[in-house]
Amino acid sequence: MRKSLVLLPLLLVFCVACPRPEPSKFDFTNADTSGSRLNDDVLAPGMDVGEGDGSGDAAEREVVEPDVIRREGNILYVLNQYRGLMLIDLRTESILAEVPTYGYPRDLYIANGRAYVLVGYAREYGTDGNTISFTLGARLFVVDVFPSVWAHIESSMELEGDFLDSRLVGNILYAVCAEFQWALPEADGDVATGVVKQQTSESWVTSVNVDTLEVADELSFPGAGNVIQATSEAIFVAAPSYSWDGWDSQTVITVVDISDPAGLMAVRDPALFVEGYVADRFKMDAYNGVFRVVSAARGRWDSQPLVYITTFDLETLTQLGSTYLQDAIGETLFATRFDGDRAYIVTYFQVDPLFVVDLSNPASPDVCDFPLVVPGWSTHIEPRGDRLITLGVDDSGGHRKVSVSLCDVSDANAPQELTRVTFGEGWAWSAAHSDVKAFTVLDDVLIVPFSGWNESGGYDRLQFISWTRDDLDLRGYVDVEGQ
């Protein structure tokens, strides 16, 4: 039975209760809804889920992760793919201003009375007689948000390549972009005579001083980066390296030195290589002078999928150790999270093994003897000391539903699932499965967006879950409009 909720967070209320501006007051350009990145950044309350500075010591410069929602005092800043940047007054529950941005908005920072909005797919059109040129790129918008009611774009700058990711470290904003192209074959009539494919790929990192709004430095290097991780000292850019038949055989990771507080950068040599591909930023981590990577090699006709753990010395950039999960041969890699000297790795074939890896000796990663096996698979892990909160999919019972588990990992060789809650009518899924910004972990409450399909049609909801050190309690849910 559905439980009632007496109090709703303002984050939920403003979506349906805020007075809207007059339609004629603002003009917007809609984001492209046909592209594959439509669901990359879901508009939902979220928390910073950074891996820390990675050094093991107190960092001089704070590393700030990007998000799509920020709160400063009583003002809520919401980055929306259709309406640009929205400023909400939480006291009056009213929209103070809407600032249009062009392109696909990805990252938002607030500092110095300004909002910094990074967008990809920023379109540029040009005409030359009967010829129309069209390019895609990235752009940084600087929005003056003081006073809030007069928020407006102060300036903007183009960034080379298409936008990938960013970090704000101290007062320097680092934007990472990349470009990947295949050359078309030359043809003699209908017969191709040239090389069938030719890779031209490059990545760029641009550093911008957010105080002076000046570009501090820009550098480029080969390889189209698709995942980054950052500390206060370095940015790690992972780019797949394809074999002659198109399979991703290795990933090259470029280490960019960002230790200079003024924003000057340098590419360190040599680059790092790991087997297979690196799927997301949680699969890279720096800790106590060691860089750790979890990667997966796709299976081919002559081999099975493998999951690798590789460690490197950050001072010399030499490999310390490497192993693969012997008990996960043939399985698909899902959630990964580093926490101190441990790595938690989830794979899936018919069930979900959770492996605990001891990395206290980086030269010899030690995989636990008895992984935890549960139904379905996990897409994200939140470490809380010797407890793990995992978000995933429960595929038992003939329908896929959303699940959250609480695990005890105090004994690395005997992890236990303490409790699990599953929710959703009919088929159900969560936007947080692909975007962890949509998963909110508070001190005693979890908020999980989920959608589904039942006999009455589709639905979109927010599920509330109370949690303690030893238990999960499925509470009420709220129907919302849209994912």
NORLINBEL-V723353 format. One record per pair of residues at least 4 apart in sequence whose C-alpha atoms are under 6 Angstrom apart, sorted by the first residue. I is the first residue (numbers start at 1). J is the second residue. If there is no record, write none. Layout:
I:J  I:J
//
This chain:
3:476  13:17  14:18  14:93  18:93  18:94  19:94  28:100  30:82  31:81  31:82  31:104  33:38  44:438  45:438  46:437  46:438  46:439  46:440  53:231  53:232  54:231  54:286  54:287  55:287  55:288  56:287  56:288  61:169  61:170  61:232  62:169  62:170  63:168  63:169  63:232  64:167  64:168  65:167  66:107  66:108  67:107  67:108  68:79  68:108  69:77  69:78  70:76  70:77  71:75  71:76  74:90  75:88  75:89  76:87  76:88  77:86  77:87  78:85  78:86  79:84  79:85  80:84  81:105  84:99  84:100  84:101  85:98  85:99  86:97  86:98  87:95  87:96  87:97  88:94  88:95  88:96  89:93  89:94  96:149  97:149  103:119  103:120  103:121  103:122  104:119  104:120  104:121  105:119  106:118  106:119  107:117  107:118  108:116  108:117  109:115  109:116  110:114  110:115  113:145  113:146  114:143  114:144  114:145  115:142  115:143  116:141  116:142  117:140  117:141  118:139  118:140  119:138  119:139  120:138  120:162  120:163  121:136  121:137  122:136  122:137  122:138  123:135  123:136  124:134  124:135  125:133  125:134  126:132  126:133  127:131  127:132  137:161  137:162  138:159  138:162  138:163  139:157  139:158  139:159  140:156  140:157  141:156  142:153  142:154  142:155  142:156  143:152  143:153  143:154  144:151  144:152  144:154  145:151  161:177  161:178  161:179  162:177  162:178  163:177  164:176  164:177  165:176  166:174  166:175  166:176  167:173  167:174  168:172  168:173  171:209  171:210  172:208  172:209  173:207  173:208  174:206  174:207  175:205  175:206  176:204  176:205  177:203  177:204  178:202  178:203  178:224  178:225  179:201  179:202  179:224  180:201  180:224  181:200  182:197  182:198  182:199  183:197  183:198  185:192  185:194  185:195  185:196  186:192  186:193  186:194  187:191  187:192  187:193  201:223  201:224  202:221  202:222  202:223  202:224  203:220  203:221  203:224  203:225  204:219  204:220  205:218  205:219  206:217  206:218  207:215  207:216  207:217  207:263  208:214  208:215  208:216  209:213  209:214  216:263  217:264  223:239  224:239  225:237  225:238  225:239  226:239  227:238  227:280  227:281  228:236  228:237  228:281  229:235  229:236  229:281  230:234  230:235  233:258  233:259  234:256  234:257  234:258  235:255  235:256  236:254  236:255  237:253  237:254  238:252  238:253  239:251  239:252  240:251  241:248  241:250  241:251  242:246  242:247  242:248  242:249  243:247  243:249  249:276  250:274  250:275  250:276  251:273  251:274  251:277  252:272  252:273  253:271  253:272  254:271  255:268  256:266  256:267  256:268  257:265  257:266  258:265  260:264  276:295  276:296  276:297  277:295  277:296  278:295  282:337  283:293  283:294  283:336  284:292  284:293  285:291  285:292  286:290  286:291  289:314  290:312  290:313  290:314  291:311  291:312  292:310  292:311  293:309  293:310  294:308  294:309  295:307  295:308  296:306  296:307  297:305  297:306  298:305  299:303  299:304  299:305  304:330  305:329  305:330  306:329  307:324  307:325  308:323  308:324  309:322  309:323  309:324  310:321  310:322  311:319  311:320  311:321  312:317  312:318  312:319  312:320  313:317  313:318  320:363  321:363  321:364  331:347  331:348  331:349  332:347  332:348  333:347  334:346  334:347  334:379  335:346  335:378  335:379  335:380  336:344  336:345  337:343  337:344  338:342  338:343  341:359  341:360  342:357  342:358  342:359  343:356  343:357  344:355  344:356  345:354  345:355  346:353  346:354  347:352  347:353  348:352  351:374  351:375  351:376  352:373  352:374  352:375  352:376  352:377  353:371  353:372  353:373  354:371  354:372  355:371  356:368  356:412  357:366  357:367  357:368  358:365  358:366  359:365  368:413  369:413  370:413  370:414  372:415  376:393  376:394  376:395  377:392  377:393  378:391  378:392  379:391  379:392  379:433  380:390  380:391  381:389  381:390  382:388  382:389  383:388  384:388  386:409  386:410  387:407  387:408  387:409  388:406  388:407  389:405  389:406  390:404  390:405  391:404  392:403  393:401  393:402  393:403  394:400  394:401  394:403  395:399  395:400  399:427  400:427  401:424  401:428  402:422  402:423  402:429  403:421  403:422  404:420  404:421  405:419  405:420  406:417  406:418  406:419  407:416  407:417  407:418  408:415  408:416  409:415  424:428  426:453  426:454  427:452  427:453  428:451  428:452  429:450  429:451  430:449  430:450  430:451  432:436  432:438  432:439  439:448  440:446  440:447  441:446  444:466  444:467  445:465  445:466  445:467  446:464  446:465  447:463  447:464  448:462  448:463  449:461  449:462  450:460  450:461  451:459  451:460  452:458  452:459  453:457  453:458  460:479  460:480  460:483  461:478  461:479  461:480  462:477  462:478  463:477  464:475  464:476  464:477  465:473  465:474  465:475  466:472  466:473  467:471  467:472
//
